[in-house]
Amino acid sequence: MDPMWIAALVNPAVTAVVVSALTQHFINRRTTERIKQLESDLATSRFDHEQASQGEMRRRERVREAVDRWGDDAFDAVKSLRRRLDNILDRGAHVALAQDCEEHIAPSWSMTHGYYMNSTLYLFARLFFMDRILRLEIGEEVFGARDAKDEVVQQLDRMIRELSSNRLHTGAGDRQVFRLQQQAIGEAVSEPGAVPPRCLTYVDFVGQLERGERMLPRVLEPLRKLLIDLELESTRAERLRGFNQALAALQAVLEERLSPVVPRPVSPAA
């Protein structure tokens, strides 16, 4: 037997010292083990936090890229068509949609039927293109929640219904542009092979019309029939007013759901 243990058994004072030493040893070992465990837990927690932070940064970057790519285009598509419809329905610009408009346009307004009809068709087409983007290309995380994305889709559906619903009970002369016809217009102005998708520029749009390429004029025909020779006291004008109101509601939802996602830098005061 170890002499130290023999001395401990014989001498109580030695026993106390040995027990104290052993106790301190075990305490120190447990303390060391606990410190190592805490350090390990801290390292794991720090790693998890860094991973979560990086994930959040990546999410924010995806959101920023989506908003930068589509946000301004979506707002501009809605606002531009609203301004055009306001001019048509409330400010007398409907005369430019008449085939014989040159007889009715004031000499100070250098407008032609061809320009006004084609540019109005393009503003509708660009909106129908953005309808697809808002539905398919912009995910729920951009809007912040599924409910927010659903609200945007509901307003898009309302917009589509205003042009496609059957309103024969309101009077003769009505013209619908059905859901798939609207979708076809949006697809027809999608730039071929573009990734991410891009809408045709106005120059390319007019170029296709002037070249007489069959598909674009064909899919635009229902919309052209809705607009051509528009009279303000007609079921077609009533349909366009309902559509414009739906656009206003869509714009309000986009301003609420899309604009705040990524704060834009504030321009310095002049």
Backbone as numpy.savetxt, mean C-alpha at the origin, in Angstrom:
# Nx Ny Nz CAx CAy CAz Cx Cy Cz
44.17 -42.73 56.50 43.31 -41.54 56.50 44.20 -40.31 56.50
43.69 -39.27 55.83 44.44 -38.01 55.74 44.67 -37.45 57.13
45.91 -37.03 57.46 46.21 -36.48 58.79 45.30 -35.33 59.16
44.86 -34.50 58.16 44.00 -33.38 58.47 42.66 -33.83 59.04
42.13 -34.94 58.44 40.86 -35.46 58.94 41.03 -36.08 60.31
42.17 -36.74 60.53 42.42 -37.31 61.87 42.48 -36.19 62.91
43.16 -35.08 62.54 43.26 -33.96 63.47 41.89 -33.35 63.71
41.09 -33.33 62.67 39.76 -32.76 62.83 38.90 -33.57 63.75
39.05 -34.89 63.68 38.25 -35.75 64.56 38.72 -35.64 66.00
40.01 -35.44 66.21 40.55 -35.38 67.57 40.32 -34.02 68.19
40.50 -32.96 67.38 40.44 -31.59 67.91 39.22 -30.86 67.34
38.23 -30.54 68.20 37.02 -29.85 67.72 37.32 -28.53 67.05
38.34 -27.81 67.49 38.66 -26.52 66.88 39.07 -26.70 65.43
39.86 -27.74 65.22 40.27 -28.05 63.86 39.05 -28.44 63.03
38.13 -29.19 63.65 36.90 -29.60 62.95 36.12 -28.38 62.47
36.02 -27.39 63.32 35.27 -26.18 62.96 35.91 -25.46 61.79
37.26 -25.42 61.83 37.96 -24.75 60.74 37.74 -25.49 59.42
37.83 -26.84 59.50 37.66 -27.64 58.29 36.24 -27.47 57.73
35.25 -27.54 58.62 33.85 -27.40 58.17 33.63 -26.03 57.54
34.19 -25.01 58.18 34.05 -23.65 57.65 34.67 -23.53 56.25
35.87 -24.17 56.13 36.56 -24.11 54.84 35.76 -24.82 53.76
35.21 -26.02 54.15 34.42 -26.77 53.18 33.15 -26.00 52.80
32.53 -25.40 53.79 31.30 -24.63 53.52 31.59 -23.48 52.57
32.67 -22.76 52.83 33.03 -21.64 51.97 33.34 -22.10 50.56
33.99 -23.30 50.51 34.31 -23.85 49.19 33.05 -24.12 48.38
32.08 -24.76 49.04 30.84 -25.08 48.32 30.06 -23.81 47.96
30.09 -22.83 48.87 29.40 -21.57 48.57 30.04 -20.88 47.37
31.37 -20.84 47.38 32.07 -20.21 46.27 31.78 -20.92 44.95
31.76 -22.27 45.03 31.50 -23.02 43.80 30.08 -22.76 43.27
29.09 -22.75 44.22 27.71 -22.48 43.81 27.57 -21.05 43.25
28.29 -20.14 43.93 28.24 -18.75 43.47 28.83 -18.63 42.07
29.97 -19.32 41.87 30.61 -19.28 40.54 29.69 -19.87 39.49
29.05 -21.00 39.83 28.14 -21.63 38.88 26.95 -20.71 38.57
26.46 -20.05 39.63 25.32 -19.15 39.43 25.70 -17.96 38.56
26.89 -17.43 38.81 27.37 -16.30 38.00 27.50 -16.71 36.54
28.07 -17.91 36.31 28.21 -18.40 34.94 26.84 -18.57 34.28
25.86 -19.09 35.07 24.52 -19.27 34.53 23.89 -17.93 34.17
24.06 -16.96 35.07 23.53 -15.62 34.81 24.18 -14.99 33.58
25.50 -15.18 33.48 26.20 -14.65 32.31 25.70 -15.31 31.02
25.45 -16.63 31.11 24.93 -17.35 29.94 23.53 -16.85 29.57
22.69 -16.69 30.62 21.32 -16.20 30.38 21.35 -14.79 29.79
22.26 -13.97 30.30 22.38 -12.61 29.80 22.82 -12.59 28.35
23.79 -13.45 28.03 24.27 -13.52 26.64 23.16 -13.99 25.71
22.39 -14.98 26.18 21.26 -15.47 25.37 20.22 -14.39 25.17
19.90 -13.68 26.27 18.92 -12.60 26.19 19.40 -11.50 25.27
20.68 -11.17 25.34 21.23 -10.13 24.48 21.16 -10.56 23.02
21.47 -11.85 22.76 21.40 -12.37 21.39 19.97 -12.32 20.86
19.01 -12.76 21.72 17.61 -12.73 21.31 17.16 -11.30 21.02
17.58 -10.37 21.86 17.21 -8.97 21.66 17.80 -8.42 20.37
19.06 -8.77 20.11 19.70 -8.31 18.88 19.00 -8.90 17.66
18.62 -10.18 17.75 17.92 -10.81 16.64 16.57 -10.14 16.42
15.86 -9.87 17.54 14.56 -9.21 17.43 14.71 -7.81 16.86
15.74 -7.10 17.31 15.98 -5.75 16.80 16.30 -5.76 15.32
17.14 -6.72 14.91 17.48 -6.83 13.50 16.24 -7.19 12.68
15.41 -8.09 13.23 14.17 -8.45 12.54 13.25 -7.27 12.39
13.14 -6.46 13.45 12.30 -5.27 13.38 12.87 -4.26 12.39
14.20 -4.13 12.37 14.82 -3.22 11.41 14.57 -3.68 9.97
14.65 -5.01 9.76 14.39 -5.53 8.42 12.93 -5.30 8.04
12.02 -5.49 9.01 10.61 -5.25 8.73 10.36 -3.79 8.38
10.95 -2.89 9.18 10.79 -1.46 8.90 11.34 -1.09 7.53
12.45 -1.73 7.16 13.04 -1.44 5.86 12.13 -1.93 4.74
11.53 -3.13 4.93 10.59 -3.63 3.92 9.40 -2.68 3.79
8.90 -2.21 4.93 7.77 -1.29 4.91 8.18 0.01 4.21
9.35 0.52 4.56 9.82 1.77 3.95 9.96 1.61 2.44
10.53 0.49 2.00 10.71 0.27 0.57 9.35 0.20 -0.14
8.39 -0.50 0.49 7.06 -0.61 -0.13 6.37 0.74 -0.21
6.47 1.52 0.87 5.83 2.84 0.87 6.52 3.77 -0.12
7.86 3.73 -0.13 8.59 4.57 -1.09 8.26 4.18 -2.53
8.07 2.88 -2.76 7.83 2.41 -4.12 6.41 2.72 -4.58
5.43 2.53 -3.67 4.04 2.60 -4.09 3.24 3.75 -3.48
3.69 4.26 -2.33 2.86 5.21 -1.60 2.51 6.44 -2.42
3.51 7.12 -2.95 3.26 8.34 -3.72 2.44 8.04 -4.98
2.73 6.92 -5.63 1.98 6.57 -6.84 0.51 6.31 -6.52
0.25 5.64 -5.40 -1.14 5.35 -5.02 -1.89 6.64 -4.75
-1.28 7.52 -3.96 -1.94 8.80 -3.66 -2.16 9.62 -4.93
-1.14 9.66 -5.79 -1.24 10.48 -6.99 -2.30 9.93 -7.94
-2.40 8.60 -8.04 -3.41 8.00 -8.92 -4.81 8.38 -8.45
-5.04 8.31 -7.14 -6.36 8.65 -6.61 -6.64 10.14 -6.75
-5.69 10.97 -6.32 -5.92 12.42 -6.34 -6.06 12.96 -7.76
-5.24 12.45 -8.68 -5.30 12.96 -10.05 -6.64 12.65 -10.70
-7.15 11.44 -10.49 -8.44 11.10 -11.08 -9.57 11.87 -10.40
-9.45 12.08 -9.10 -10.47 12.89 -8.41 -10.51 14.31 -8.97
-9.34 14.91 -9.19 -9.32 16.26 -9.76 -9.96 16.28 -11.15
-9.66 15.26 -11.96 -10.23 15.22 -13.30 -11.75 15.07 -13.23
-12.23 14.20 -12.36 -13.68 14.02 -12.24 -14.35 15.26 -11.69
-13.70 15.96 -10.76 -14.25 17.23 -10.27 -14.38 18.22 -11.42
-13.37 18.27 -12.26 -13.43 19.19 -13.41 -14.54 18.81 -14.37
-14.70 17.51 -14.59 -15.72 17.03 -15.52 -17.12 17.27 -14.98
-17.34 16.92 -13.71 -18.69 16.92 -13.15 -19.12 18.26 -12.58
-18.15 19.08 -12.16 -18.52 20.31 -11.45 -18.03 21.59 -12.11
-17.09 21.49 -13.04 -16.49 22.72 -13.57 -16.61 22.83 -15.10
-17.49 22.06 -15.69 -17.79 22.23 -17.10 -16.85 21.56 -18.07
-15.87 20.80 -17.58 -14.91 20.19 -18.50 -15.50 19.01 -19.25
-16.73 18.62 -18.92 -17.36 17.49 -19.62 -17.51 17.78 -21.11
-17.54 19.07 -21.47 -17.72 19.39 -22.89 -16.57 18.83 -23.74
-15.38 18.68 -23.12 -14.24 18.16 -23.88 -14.37 16.67 -24.16
-15.32 16.00 -23.52 -15.56 14.59 -23.80 -16.52 14.40 -24.97
-17.11 15.50 -25.43 -17.99 15.42 -26.59 -17.16 15.34 -27.87
-17.62 14.55 -28.81 -16.85 14.37 -30.05 -16.79 15.66 -30.87
-17.80 16.50 -30.71 -17.80 17.77 -31.42 -17.45 18.93 -30.49
-16.53 18.66 -29.55 -16.26 19.62 -28.48 -15.72 20.95 -28.97
-15.06 20.95 -30.14 -14.47 22.20 -30.62 -15.52 23.29 -30.82
-16.77 22.90 -31.03 -17.84 23.87 -31.23 -18.27 24.50 -29.91
-17.94 23.87 -28.79 -18.46 24.33 -27.51 -17.37 24.83 -26.57
-16.11 24.63 -26.91 -15.02 25.02 -26.02 -14.67 26.49 -26.23
-14.46 27.19 -25.14 -14.09 28.61 -25.22 -12.75 28.75 -25.94
-12.61 29.80 -26.76 -11.36 29.99 -27.51 -10.12 30.08 -26.62
-10.32 30.50 -25.38 -9.17 30.64 -24.48 -8.69 29.30 -23.92
-9.46 28.23 -24.15 -9.10 26.91 -23.61 -8.59 26.05 -24.76
-7.29 25.89 -24.86 -6.70 25.15 -25.98 -6.79 23.65 -25.70
-8.00 23.13 -25.82 -8.27 21.72 -25.50 -8.84 21.03 -26.73
-8.48 19.74 -26.88 -9.04 18.92 -27.95 -9.71 17.70 -27.33
-10.65 17.17 -28.05 -11.33 15.96 -27.58 -10.35 14.80 -27.45
-9.42 14.68 -28.43 -8.48 13.57 -28.39 -7.63 13.58 -27.13
-7.07 14.74 -26.80 -6.24 14.80 -25.59 -7.07 14.52 -24.34
-8.23 15.17 -24.24 -8.97 15.05 -22.99 -9.50 13.64 -22.79
-9.95 13.01 -23.84 -10.43 11.64 -23.71 -9.28 10.69 -23.37
-8.17 10.79 -24.10 -7.05 9.87 -23.86 -6.46 10.06 -22.46
-6.31 11.31 -22.04 -5.73 11.53 -20.71 -6.67 11.07 -19.61
-7.98 11.21 -19.82 -8.95 10.72 -18.82 -8.92 9.20 -18.77
-8.86 8.56 -19.93 -8.74 7.10 -19.96 -7.48 6.65 -19.23
-6.39 7.38 -19.43 -5.12 7.01 -18.78 -5.22 7.15 -17.26
-5.86 8.20 -16.78 -5.99 8.38 -15.32 -6.81 7.25 -14.72
-7.86 6.82 -15.40 -8.62 5.65 -14.93 -7.74 4.40 -14.97
-7.03 4.20 -16.07 -6.21 3.00 -16.22 -5.14 2.93 -15.14
-4.52 4.05 -14.84 -3.49 4.05 -13.81 -4.08 3.70 -12.44
-5.30 4.17 -12.19 -5.95 3.82 -10.93 -6.24 2.32 -10.87
-6.71 1.74 -11.98 -6.98 0.31 -12.00 -5.69 -0.49 -11.83
-4.58 0.02 -12.35 -3.29 -0.61 -12.11 -2.95 -0.57 -10.61
-3.15 0.58 -9.97 -2.84 0.70 -8.55 -3.78 -0.13 -7.70
-4.98 -0.39 -8.18 -5.90 -1.29 -7.45 -5.24 -2.65 -7.27
-4.64 -3.15 -8.33 -3.94 -4.45 -8.25 -2.76 -4.37 -7.27
-2.00 -3.27 -7.33 -0.84 -3.13 -6.45 -1.27 -3.10 -4.99
-2.29 -2.34 -4.67 -2.75 -2.22 -3.29 -3.26 -3.55 -2.76
-3.83 -4.37 -3.64 -4.37 -5.65 -3.21 -3.27 -6.72 -3.08
-2.35 -6.74 -4.04 -1.46 -7.88 -4.15 -0.01 -7.59 -3.75
0.47 -6.40 -4.01 1.88 -6.12 -3.81 2.18 -5.53 -2.42
1.20 -4.87 -1.83 1.42 -4.26 -0.52 0.82 -5.16 0.55
1.68 -5.68 1.43 1.24 -6.65 2.43 0.62 -6.00 3.65
0.11 -6.85 4.54 -0.55 -6.37 5.75 0.40 -5.59 6.65
1.69 -5.96 6.65 2.61 -5.28 7.57 2.78 -3.82 7.21
2.58 -3.46 5.94 2.67 -2.06 5.55 1.55 -1.25 6.17
0.35 -1.84 6.20 -0.79 -1.14 6.78 -0.86 -1.31 8.29
-0.03 -2.18 8.85 0.05 -2.33 10.30 -0.76 -3.47 10.87
-1.79 -3.94 10.16 -2.61 -5.02 10.67 -3.50 -5.53 9.54
-4.01 -6.73 9.73 -4.90 -7.31 8.73 -6.18 -6.49 8.60
-6.70 -6.00 9.74 -7.92 -5.22 9.69 -7.74 -3.96 8.85
-6.56 -3.34 8.97 -6.29 -2.12 8.20 -6.23 -2.44 6.71
-5.57 -3.54 6.35 -5.51 -3.95 4.94 -6.92 -4.26 4.44
-7.71 -4.93 5.25 -9.09 -5.26 4.86 -9.90 -3.99 4.61
-9.65 -2.96 5.41 -10.38 -1.70 5.23 -10.05 -1.08 3.88
-8.78 -1.13 3.49 -8.38 -0.62 2.19 -9.05 -1.41 1.07
-9.04 -2.74 1.21 -9.66 -3.60 0.18 -11.16 -3.33 0.08
-11.82 -3.09 1.21 -13.25 -2.79 1.19 -13.53 -1.53 0.39
-12.68 -0.51 0.54 -12.87 0.72 -0.21 -12.58 0.51 -1.69
-11.60 -0.33 -2.00 -11.34 -0.66 -3.41 -12.54 -1.38 -4.02
-13.14 -2.30 -3.26 -14.32 -3.01 -3.74 -15.49 -2.05 -3.97
-15.64 -1.10 -3.06 -16.70 -0.10 -3.24 -16.47 0.70 -4.52
-15.25 1.09 -4.76 -14.90 1.84 -5.97 -15.27 1.05 -7.22
-14.93 -0.24 -7.21 -15.22 -1.09 -8.37 -16.73 -1.23 -8.58
-17.47 -1.39 -7.47 -18.93 -1.56 -7.58 -19.60 -0.34 -8.20
-19.07 0.85 -7.91 -19.69 2.06 -8.44 -19.68 2.07 -9.97
-18.69 1.46 -10.57 -18.64 1.41 -12.03 -19.30 0.15 -12.60
-19.39 -0.89 -11.80 -19.83 -2.18 -12.36 -21.27 -2.55 -12.03
-21.88 -1.91 -11.03 -23.21 -2.33 -10.60 -24.25 -2.03 -11.68
-25.30 -2.83 -11.69 -26.38 -2.66 -12.65 -27.34 -1.59 -12.14
-27.41 -0.49 -12.86 -28.27 0.62 -12.42 -29.36 0.93 -13.44
-29.82 -0.08 -14.12 -30.83 0.16 -15.14 -32.08 0.81 -14.57
-32.35 0.60 -13.27 -33.56 1.17 -12.67 -33.47 2.69 -12.54
-32.28 3.25 -12.70 -32.13 4.69 -12.55 -32.42 5.43 -13.86
-32.53 4.74 -14.95 -32.82 5.41 -16.21 -32.06 4.80 -17.37
-32.43 5.20 -18.56 -31.80 4.66 -19.77 -30.45 5.32 -20.00
-29.66 4.69 -20.83 -28.39 5.28 -21.23 -27.23 5.00 -20.30
-27.43 4.16 -19.29 -26.35 3.86 -18.36 -25.32 2.95 -19.02
-24.10 3.03 -18.55 -23.02 2.17 -19.05 -22.23 1.65 -17.86
-22.01 0.35 -17.82 -21.19 -0.24 -16.76 -19.80 -0.58 -17.28
-18.86 -0.57 -16.36 -17.53 -1.12 -16.63 -17.35 -2.21 -15.58
-17.45 -3.44 -16.02 -17.52 -4.54 -15.07 -16.16 -4.82 -14.42
-16.21 -5.58 -13.34 -15.02 -5.81 -12.52 -13.85 -6.34 -13.35
-14.09 -7.38 -14.13 -13.01 -7.96 -14.91 -12.56 -7.02 -16.03
-13.46 -6.16 -16.51 -13.06 -5.17 -17.49 -12.13 -4.14 -16.87
-12.42 -3.73 -15.63 -11.52 -2.83 -14.92 -10.17 -3.50 -14.68
-10.21 -4.77 -14.28 -8.96 -5.51 -14.05 -8.16 -5.62 -15.34
-8.85 -5.87 -16.45 -8.16 -6.01 -17.73 -7.47 -4.70 -18.12
-8.11 -3.57 -17.83 -7.48 -2.28 -18.14 -6.21 -2.11 -17.32
-6.29 -2.44 -16.03 -5.10 -2.34 -15.18 -3.98 -3.24 -15.65
-4.32 -4.44 -16.12 -3.30 -5.36 -16.63 -2.73 -4.87 -17.96
-3.58 -4.27 -18.78 -3.13 -3.82 -20.10 -2.12 -2.69 -20.01
-2.16 -1.90 -18.93 -1.21 -0.79 -18.80 -0.04 -1.17 -17.90
0.08 -2.45 -17.55 1.26 -2.91 -16.81 2.41 -3.07 -17.80
3.54 -2.48 -17.46 4.69 -2.56 -18.36 5.16 -4.00 -18.46
5.25 -4.58 -19.64 5.60 -6.00 -19.80 6.96 -6.32 -19.20
7.01 -7.37 -18.38 8.26 -7.86 -17.83 8.86 -7.04 -16.72
8.20 -5.98 -16.29 8.77 -5.11 -15.25 8.67 -5.76 -13.89
9.78 -5.80 -13.15 9.82 -6.33 -11.78 10.55 -5.32 -10.90
9.85 -4.70 -9.93 8.43 -4.86 -9.63 7.56 -4.27 -10.72
6.26 -4.56 -10.69 5.36 -4.06 -11.74 5.41 -2.55 -11.86
5.27 -2.07 -13.08 5.22 -0.63 -13.34 4.10 -0.33 -14.32
3.48 0.82 -14.12 2.44 1.26 -15.05 3.10 1.93 -16.26
2.49 1.76 -17.42 2.97 2.46 -18.61 2.98 3.96 -18.36
3.95 4.65 -18.91 3.92 6.10 -18.89 2.83 6.58 -19.85
2.47 7.84 -19.71 1.44 8.39 -20.60 1.91 8.35 -22.05
3.19 8.61 -22.27 3.72 8.57 -23.64 3.54 7.18 -24.24
3.89 6.14 -23.49 3.75 4.78 -24.00 2.28 4.42 -24.20
1.45 4.89 -23.29 0.00 4.64 -23.39 -0.55 5.22 -24.68
-0.26 6.48 -24.94 -0.75 7.13 -26.16 -0.13 6.47 -27.39
1.15 6.09 -27.29 1.80 5.44 -28.41 1.08 4.15 -28.80
0.68 3.36 -27.81 -0.04 2.13 -28.11 -1.38 2.43 -28.76
-2.06 3.47 -28.28 -3.34 3.83 -28.89 -3.15 4.28 -30.33
-2.13 5.09 -30.58 -1.91 5.60 -31.93 -1.46 4.52 -32.90
-0.74 3.52 -32.38 -0.31 2.41 -33.24 -1.45 1.44 -33.51
-2.55 1.65 -32.81 -3.71 0.80 -33.03 -3.52 -0.61 -32.53
-2.64 -0.80 -31.52 -2.48 -2.14 -30.97 -3.82 -2.61 -30.42
-4.20 -3.79 -30.78 -5.59 -4.22 -30.63 -6.03 -4.34 -29.18
-5.17 -4.85 -28.29 -5.62 -5.19 -26.96 -6.01 -3.95 -26.15
-5.15 -2.92 -26.11 -5.43 -1.77 -25.28 -6.71 -1.05 -25.70
-6.90 -0.69 -26.99 -8.17 -0.06 -27.36 -9.38 -0.93 -27.06
-9.22 -2.25 -27.20 -10.35 -3.14 -26.97 -10.77 -3.13 -25.50
-9.80 -3.22 -24.57 -10.17 -3.27 -23.15 -10.64 -1.91 -22.66
-10.23 -0.82 -23.34 -10.65 0.52 -22.94 -12.05 0.88 -23.43
-12.58 0.12 -24.38 -13.83 0.51 -25.01 -15.00 0.66 -24.04
-15.21 -0.24 -23.06 -16.33 -0.02 -22.12 -16.20 1.28 -21.35
-14.97 1.64 -20.98 -14.74 2.89 -20.26 -14.98 4.08 -21.18
-14.55 3.96 -22.43 -14.76 5.05 -23.38 -16.26 5.31 -23.57
-17.05 4.24 -23.64 -18.49 4.38 -23.82 -19.14 5.06 -22.60
-18.55 4.84 -21.42 -19.06 5.51 -20.23 -18.81 7.02 -20.29
-17.71 7.43 -20.92 -17.28 8.83 -20.88 -17.70 9.64 -22.11
-17.81 9.00 -23.26 -17.99 9.74 -24.50 -19.31 10.51 -24.49
-19.28 11.78 -24.93 -20.47 12.63 -25.03 -21.25 12.66 -23.72
-20.54 12.76 -22.61 -21.18 12.74 -21.29 -22.07 13.96 -21.09
-23.28 13.72 -20.60 -24.18 14.79 -20.20 -24.30 14.76 -18.67
-24.30 15.96 -18.08 -24.26 16.03 -16.61 -25.56 15.52 -15.98
-26.68 15.67 -16.66 -27.95 15.16 -16.13 -28.24 13.81 -16.78
-27.47 12.81 -16.40 -27.63 11.48 -16.99 -27.25 10.43 -15.97
-27.66 9.20 -16.23 -27.30 8.11 -15.33 -25.80 7.84 -15.35
-25.15 8.10 -16.49 -23.69 7.90 -16.54 -22.99 8.92 -15.64
-23.45 10.16 -15.64 -22.86 11.16 -14.76 -23.13 10.80 -13.29
-24.31 10.27 -13.02 -24.62 9.85 -11.65 -23.66 8.74 -11.22
-23.38 7.82 -12.13 -22.45 6.73 -11.82 -21.06 7.30 -11.51
-20.62 8.27 -12.30 -19.30 8.85 -12.07 -19.26 9.63 -10.76
-20.36 10.25 -10.38 -20.39 10.95 -9.08 -20.24 9.95 -7.94
-20.94 8.84 -8.03 -20.79 7.81 -7.00 -19.37 7.27 -6.95
-18.77 7.09 -8.12 -17.39 6.62 -8.19 -16.44 7.63 -7.57
-16.67 8.92 -7.82 -15.81 9.95 -7.26 -15.94 10.00 -5.73
-17.13 9.78 -5.22 -17.31 9.71 -3.77 -16.55 8.51 -3.18
-16.56 7.39 -3.91 -15.81 6.23 -3.45 -14.31 6.51 -3.46
-13.86 7.28 -4.46 -12.44 7.67 -4.50 -12.08 8.53 -3.29
-12.97 9.43 -2.91 -12.71 10.29 -1.75 -12.59 9.44 -0.48
-13.44 8.43 -0.35 -13.37 7.54 0.81 -12.08 6.73 0.79
-11.68 6.26 -0.40 -10.43 5.52 -0.52 -9.24 6.40 -0.15
-9.24 7.63 -0.62 -8.15 8.54 -0.30 -8.04 8.75 1.21
-9.18 8.91 1.89 -9.17 9.12 3.33 -8.58 7.92 4.06
-8.92 6.71 3.61 -8.40 5.50 4.24 -6.90 5.37 3.99
-6.46 5.67 2.78 -5.03 5.60 2.49 -4.25 6.62 3.31
-4.80 7.81 3.47 -4.12 8.82 4.28 -4.02 8.39 5.73
-5.01 7.65 6.20 -4.99 7.18 7.59 -4.08 5.98 7.76
-4.11 5.07 6.79 -3.44 3.78 6.95 -2.05 3.71 6.34
-1.81 4.50 5.29 -0.55 4.37 4.58 0.43 5.48 4.93
-0.03 6.70 5.01 0.87 7.82 5.28 1.64 7.70 6.59
0.98 7.31 7.72 1.72 7.31 8.99 2.71 6.17 9.14
2.73 5.22 8.20 3.57 4.04 8.38 5.04 4.42 8.51
5.50 5.25 7.62 6.89 5.71 7.64 6.89 7.23 7.66
7.23 7.84 8.79 7.22 9.30 8.86 8.15 9.89 7.80
7.66 10.89 7.08 8.47 11.54 6.08 9.22 12.71 6.69
10.43 12.99 6.23 11.22 14.09 6.81 10.50 15.41 6.65
10.59 16.24 7.67 9.97 17.55 7.65 10.91 18.54 6.98
10.40 19.24 6.00 11.24 20.22 5.31 11.54 21.38 6.23
12.78 21.87 6.22 13.12 23.00 7.08 12.36 24.24 6.67
12.04 25.06 7.65 11.31 26.29 7.38 12.14 27.23 6.52
11.47 27.92 5.62 12.18 28.84 4.73 12.64 30.07 5.51
